[in-house]
Each structure stands twice: as structure tokens, then as C-alpha cells.
Amino acid sequence: MLAALLTLTNHLFFTLTIYTTSDLPFVVFSAAAIYFLYRYVTTAAADAEQRGKVPPLAYLAGSGVFTGLMMLQKPSGAMIALGMGIWLLISVFNWRALTAPEHRLSTTWHSLRRVVVLAGVWTAIALVVLSPYLARNVALFGKPVYSTESYDAWVLGYRGDSGEAWHDIYRVYTPELGGPGLPDRSWILRWGFDYTYAKFRTQVQALREYLVPAWSGLPAALAGEDGYLPLLSRNEEKNLLTPAGIWLAWIGMVAALRSRWRLLSLLLLAFAPYTVFLLTYWRTNEERYFLMVMPWLYLLAAWMIWAGYDRLSAIGQRRWSPLALILVGVVGTAIVQPSWGPIATKVQVEPQQWSPDVQAYRWIEENVPPATVIMTRNPWQLNWHTERPAVMIPNTADKGLLFGLARHYEAEYLVFETLQRIKGDGARTLAPLIGAADAQVGDVIDGFEVVYASPTPDNRVLIYRFPDSFVETAE
């Protein structure tokens, strides 16, 4: 209960509950999949009278269902499933059969067959749940797993993390339009060793900031030149669990080596392939990619808090129990208190910042026909709020190419939101439209008519209608 409370009051997890992304169900389903797999192995290994009313195979089936649901949220969840599968094979196999003096071959064969059957059942259930997604991708794209991030992965991070570098993924890459070709793994050779190593080092550093505690202010003889112990975090504010929480979680991991080694081994094997995948293929420098670890780290931290309570309350025939309970409250408050400020900002400040965008989307709902295509920097956001088809503003300095793509997709409106503006060449190409801070409805700028302008003096959303002649020539 304490671990759940700490997780829910963490500002990063709280953000998942108010943002419409797949990260929240990914965290929930991955936690359930790991828990049910752990329960299967521990229940199957227990004596018959200790197993309880739920049969072990029910836990295995439940883990398979949640594993499939986890991969439905994010295909990268397959990396977690891979680690879980390896742990299942290791845990179920009868290793004593290899050293049995009699019937070694038959016993080993029986154990191998049992392992394959159980792993096959677990995998089959997960794939049945995932199969509609795989079938859809095969029908639409010709392969079971398809994502534009398979192209983004070879672009993001190689030129750093600035706004302009990030907008490289919105450039035009198709050779038919003069682009350099769709990014793939061969692009590592284009970037070269220095850029590739710089990206990898950035990902390792981000991983360290999220999951490793910080310890600053040590004597120079113990710490490095920056005042921190080697390998520890350099920024405690980026710790997923706040400073007190991450330290308790690590202490819990050390304690688990003795009494909870089976659970700890499952967590390490489950998240190791996923972490390697992020470090070498995708990226780690965004907190939400590691929030599925948070419930388990908080579980270890809560274990240590209650262990301290038990030790202290046991002194003097439990006369110290009230003090021990106060200590639990103090430590718990120390863990959650750093999240109060960010949560307050999310609740009180951010709605005002998003308000101009939401008002503009409401205008689109009321004034733009449902099938009208809109070009914007945030097509996913606009599509969610308005249910209108949306396409990305390409990041190109070629105005003819930009307008040609708009014609190809039959875009009729061009939207500039407030919080996420376009950057790079695209912003410079459309600078007269973006910079029209005093534009009013009815104004015409470079042939584009202003059809909506936020009624606020600052943070204005501007919506333009493409010229009529432009729309009529749509291909």
C-alpha cells in the first residue's frame, strides 16, 4: 500500500494520469505481467498446501495476457518480454537434473520439455493478444511491426538535443523529393564515430541521472573533480524517486540479494534487454521511458521503510511503535515532498498555458468540416482534440516543396500553436506567418488569410486558410 501511494504521488507518474499517452497503461500492464509471472514460479515451487486457491497455471496465463497488452501499448515492450522469458526458462528448468547420478539424460529431457511447453504457452497467449496489431500492420505496411520511430532512431540525438536538432526528424528524406533517403542503421557510418559516441554517452548519463542516487559534497580524496563519487548521479533532482526514495530503493536492492533474490533477478533480467535497446537503438534521455521501473523501486523503498519500523517498534516490548510510525510518516513525506511543486504546476499553471491551444481546437471543431486536412506542428495533439485529419509541417527551407506537400495531402488550413512552435528551416520559411503577432481575422499575409487568432495579447494561436488557388490545384 505504501509503495502504491508513493508511486501515485510521484509527479512523473501523476503526469501520466493527465496526459493522453500510452505510457500509463504500459507501466500498469508491465507491472502486472511481471507480478503474475513471479507468482507463477513461486506458487509452482511451493508445497501443495501452501499454493492457495489460485492454480499456478492461472498466474502464467495472466502473465501472458498482460504481456500481450504491454506490447500493444509499445512494441518496445517485447524487450521486457524477452527478459521475462529468459527468467522463466532459467527458473523452471530443473538444474539438479544435470548433476543427478541416475537417469540424468531422461530427467534432463523431461525438464527441457516442461520448460519449452510452459514458455510456449506463455508466449502463445501473449501473441494471441498482440495478433490484431500484427495483422493490421501486415495488411497496411507489409510487416508485423511498423513505426516511424524506426526512422527517427537514426536521426535523433546525433546532433545533440537542441530544438533545431530535434526537428531534423521532420525534414523531407524521401529521394523522390530530393531527400537523402530514408534513415536506417547505415546512417551510423554517415554520422561517424564522434557523433555516435556522443549520443551513446548522453544516453548513459541520462540513465545514470534517473536511476542512480547522487552523493555530493564529499572530500576531494573520496570524490572526483566535480565533487561526486564516480558512477553516481550528478543531478539528484532528476532521480525518478527523489533523493530519499532512490537511496532507499538501492538499499532495498542490496537487501533483496539475500531474501528476495528471485524477484530481484526477475526485475534485472526483465529490464536489462529493454535498457540496452534504449541505449543502443532509441534513447534514454526522457523520463517516461523508465517509469515502468518506478513501482518496483518504490516497492523496495517501502520494504526498507517498514523494515525500519519493525526494528524500532520491537525495542522495549513495542513501546517505541508510535515513534516508529511517526518515522514512517517523516520518511514518506521526505520522499513525496519534492513532487508537490511540479504537481501544483501541472494542476494550476499548465492549464492556463494550454488554454489558447484548446480554444483554437474548439474553434476548429465548430467551424471546420470533419474531413478537412490541417497542417500543424502537433498533428497528434490537434487530431486528438478535433478529430480532424492532420499532417506535419515539414522542416524545409524550400517553400515550393513545403507547399507541394500541402497540396499533395490536400491541406486547407495551417495552424501555429503556442507551446510547441516549429523550429529550424521550416520556421524560417514561414516566418512572416508565424511572426504576425498583431494579425486579426480577415488579414491576408503572403496570400494566406487569417481565419482565427487567439483573443489574448500573448501566446496567440494563429490559423490560416491556404489560398483558394492553392487548394484548387491539389493533387
Secondary structure, 3 states (H helix, E strand, C coil): CHHHHHHHCCHHHHHHHHCCCCHHHHHHHHHHHHHHHHHHHHHHHCCHHHCCCCCHHHHHHHHHHHHHHHHHHCCCHHHHHHHHHHHHHHHHCCHHHHHCCCCHHHHHHHHHHHHHHHHHHHHHHHHHHHHHHHHHHHHHHCCCCCCCHHHHCCCCECCECCHHHHHHHHCCCCHHHCCCCCCCCCHHHHHHHHHHHHHHHHHHHHHHHHHCCECCCCCCCCCCCCCCCCCCECCHHHCCCHHHHHHHHHHHHHHHHHHCHHHHHHHHHHHHHHHHHHHHCCCCCCHHHHHHHHHHHHHHHHHHHHHHHHHHHCCCCCCCHHHHHHHHHHHHHHHHHHHHHHHHHHHHHHHHHHHHHHHHHHHHHHHCCCCCEEEECCHHHHHHHHCCCEEECCCCCCHHHHHHHHHHCCEEEEEECCCCCCCCHHHHHCHHHHCCCCCCCCCEECCEEEEEECCCCCCCCEEEECCHHHHHCCC
